[in-house]
Amino acid sequence: MPTVADHLIEQLDTQGVRRIYGIPGDSLNGLTDSLRENGRIEWVHHRHEEAAAFAAAAEAEITGELTVCVGSCGPGNLHLINGLYDANRSRVPVLAIAAHIPTGEIGSNYFQETHPVEVFRECSVYAEQVSDPKQMPRMLRIAMREAIEKRGVAVLVISGDVALAEMERTPTQKIIKTNPRVLPNEEELERAAEVLESSRKVTILAGAGVAGAHGEVIELAGKLAAPIVHAMRGKEHIEYDNPYDVGMTGLLGFASGAKAIAECDVLLMLGTDFPYQQFYPQDATIIQVDIRGEQIGKRTRVDIPLVGTVKDTAAALAAVLPVQTHRKHLEAAVEHYRKTRTKLDELATPSKPGAAIHPQYLARLIDQHADEDAIFTADVGSPVIWAARYLSMTGKRRVLGSFNHGSMANALCHALGAQAIDRQRQVIAFAGDGGLAMMLGELLTATQNKLPVKIVVFNNSSLNFVELEMKAAGFVTYATDLHNPDFGAVATASGLKGYRVDDSAQLEATVEEFLAHDGPALLDVATDRQEMSMPPEIKLEQAKGFALYALRTVLSGRGDELLDLAKTNWRQLF
């Protein structure tokens, strides 16, 4: 008779799962042994379970299919939590197997005992414990269905003794993902169309929900003469082949996107959960389209809520709208974007000999030399800003990050999962020096599993975005220094090909060699610590904060820091 673990692996095999991410442990012995006997599902051995969860999330994001990570009892599965939070908030289907202590010891404060169902409840759409082998087939199907249909994390808690218990052989069945077509009713569409038709200043804000709807959104924007602003998660889906693109808004964005929203009469939000309330217009009429009605109105007041898939709703609106002949709003927004883009590109230049390298220049070189279908991952902090501003999309490229959860140290971990899908496809991680150091052991995951990821380290010897936040709030920077090793040498010692660049003159040739290397490689680049990733517009409070920071810095005896800041950033001001 098969064991519970045998059935689990057989069901995952039937589902088409080809990888399981994790670290073995005695409470997982039944599962890993069944996996060994199966031989068709790859075990991707990580050095930290958090990285395993991030990797599974990345695979789910790229493929749209169910992925799996595992953790042994107690501390082992607790390590999954941060990556699972990220997966759940990114709405990707992940099944997490959380091993538990022996059934007879539950409730006795046994060695490594936790209460995993309670612990994982907040970072999942489903979390339940299998206590009896008879439960397993149905609970596994339910967990998989919940993860797939709700696009989130499902957690099954299984004690090691239950996993090893025998059960009746039960046929496995693939859970088929549905792809519903959801439309608002006719009255709601008519009301939205009337408002859109009567306005001469419509702006579209596009998020992750525009995935698969590029053509429909472009057609709608053309009819409305509407500039398209995108959130970070919408970048890969709408930025390319888009004559109406005016860039991003928000903390990662720049002036043209913010201006197009601030000056509109109607803001049409398509599949976005853009979180920053201060970047929404104050007086415009707001129409929000989302497949999840509960998401509507969370960030700003909404005048016309529309529950529907973006692809179908955009097509329905475009079908009834005439072509807007007044196009001044669009033309002005596109021209402003052209000027803003030119200014951004002018910052992506080599530094003088001996000076720290501008991170914009590094990001631009990577963009220029990367493959047309490269997958990029970016750490939260300054690396994601350079990714947002300097990576260009092609319709084949992907950009992953912890855009909702905002976790540090995600780039390398996400890259490992993206690379595991296809070892021939180029995967490039934009890592901060703080983020890389936090998950440094995962370099060994790349070499052990023969994952040829390319890791670019923006090494400014600081928690750079934290410093920017301190300056904006008027605080003297403190406790943000990072005393780093030569990450290129660390990478070499870990079995990767390591590179280190300190001078702009060497950078382009090194980038080409680095990206062409056949295997995992790391490029450590000394970037300018004082380079400021300015928000799209400086609020009065921020201006006061920078002034207060300058005063406090002088009074603290660190006036030389202000000189360095001015020398680096004068080119952004003039």
C-alpha positions, 0 to 999 in steps of 0.5 A, a space after each residue: 500500500 502507498 504511504 501518504 507521502 507517496 500519494 502526495 508526490 504522485 498527485 503533484 506529478 499528475 498535476 505537472 509539478 516538476 520541482 520542489 524547493 526546500 531543505 530536508 529534515 527528519 520530519 520530511 523523510 517520508 516525502 523526500 524518500 517518495 520523491 527519490 523513488 518518483 524520479 520525475 520531480 526535481 529536488 531544488 536544495 536551498 540553504 534557507 527555507 525563506 529562499 525556497 519559498 521565494 523561488 517557488 513564488 518566482 516559478 509560479 509568477 513566470 508560469 502561472 502554474 502551481 509550485 511547491 515548497 517544503 519545510 521541516 517541523 518547527 523552525 524549518 517551516 517557520 523559515 518559509 513565512 516571509 517568502 510565503 507572505 510575498 507569494 500570497 500578496 503577489 497572488 501566485 499559486 504556491 502549495 507549501 508542505 509544512 511538516 509537523 512534530 509527531 502526532 502523539 506529541 502535539 500539545 505537549 510543548 515537544 521539541 520544535 513544537 509550534 502551531 503551524 496552522 495558526 502561524 500560516 493562517 495570515 499568509 495563505 488562502 488555505 491552511 489545514 492539518 492532515 491528521 488522518 491518512 483518510 483525509 489526505 486525497 481530498 484535502 490535497 485536492 482542496 488545497 491545490 484548488 484553493 491555491 490555483 483558483 484564489 491565486 495564493 498560498 495553500 499550506 498543508 500541515 503534515 506530521 512526519 508519522 502521518 506522512 509515513 502512514 499507509 493509505 488506500 490507493 486513490 486515483 490522482 486527478 489533475 486540477 484544471 485551472 479555470 480562466 473565466 470571462 467576467 464583465 460588468 453589467 450593461 448599465 455599469 458599462 454604459 455609465 463608465 462609457 458616458 463619463 469617458 466619452 465626455 472627458 477630454 483628459 482621461 489618464 489610464 493607470 495600469 497594473 498587473 491586472 493588464 497581463 494578457 490584455 495589451 492589445 485591448 488596453 492599447 486600443 482603448 487608450 487610442 480611442 480615449 486619447 489617454 496617456 498610460 501610466 503604469 505601476 511597477 507590476 504593470 511595467 512588463 505587460 504594458 510598457 512595450 509597443 505602446 505609443 501612449 506610454 508616459 512612464 511610472 508614478 509613485 516612489 519608483 516613478 518619475 515626473 511624467 507619470 505623476 503629471 499625467 495623473 495629476 492633470 487628468 479629469 478622469 482616471 481609469 484604473 485597470 487591474 491595479 492595487 497601486 498603494 500610495 494615496 498621495 499620488 492619486 488625483 484630488 478632483 478627478 472622476 475615478 473609474 476602477 476595473 478589477 476582477 476582485 470587487 473587494 479591492 475597489 476603493 481601497 486606495 482612493 475614492 472610486 466613483 464608478 466601480 467595475 468588477 471584471 477582467 481587464 481584457 474583456 472590460 477594456 474590449 467592451 468599453 472600446 467597442 462602444 466608445 467613439 474616437 476622441 478628437 481632442 488629443 492635447 492631454 495625450 500629446 502634452 503627456 507624451 511630450 513631457 515623458 519624452 523630455 523626462 526620459 531624455 533627462 533620465 537617460 542623461 544620468 546613465 553616463 560613465 563617471 570620471 576616472 577614479 569616481 564611483 560608478 553611477 548606478 544608472 549607467 550600470 542599469 542601462 548597460 545591463 539593459 542594453 546587453 541583456 537578451 530580448 527575453 531575459 527575466 529580471 529580478 530586483 531587490 527592494 530598495 535602490 535596485 528596484 528603482 534602477 530596474 523601474 527606470 532603466 530596464 526596457 520591456 520587449 513583450 518577452 522580458 519579465 520583471 519580478 520583485 517583492 513589489 507588494 510585500 516589500 521584502 529585502 533580499 528577494 532578488 537572488 531568491 526569485 532568480 533561482 526559481 526563475 532559472 530553475 524553470 529553464 536553465 537556457 533562459 537568461 535570468 539577471 538579479 539586480 541585488 543590493 549589497 545589503 540584500 545579497 549579504 542577507 541571503 549570501 548562502 544562496 550563492 551555493 544553491 546556484 552552484 549546487 543546482 547548476 543554476 546559471 543565474 547572473 547576479 549584479 550587485 549595486 554595491 554602495 556600502 550602505 542601506 541606501 534607500 533607508 538613507 534616502 528615507 532618513 534624509 527626506 525625513 530630516 534625520 542624519 544618516 545613522 546605522 546604515 553603513 555596510 562593511 562589505 567584502 569583495 563580493 566577486 571574490 566571495 562568489 568565486 570562492 562559492 563556485 561562481 564566476 566572480 567579477 569586481 569593477 570599480 571604474 566606469 571605463 572597465 564596466 561595459 566590457 565586463 558586463 558583456 563578459 559577465 552576461 556571456 559566461 556559461 554558468 552562474 556569475 556575479 558582478 560586484 560594482 562599486 556604485 555611488 553611495 550619494 546618488 539620489 533616487 529622487 521621487 517624481 515630485 518633491 513635496 513640501 514636507 520632503 523639502 523641509 526634511 532635506 533642509 533639516 537633514 543638511 542642518 543636522 549633518 553640519 551640526 554633527 560635524 559631517 559636512 563633508 557628506 553634504 559636499 559629496 551629496 552635492 557633487 554627485 547630484 548636481 547633474 540632476 538639478 541643472 
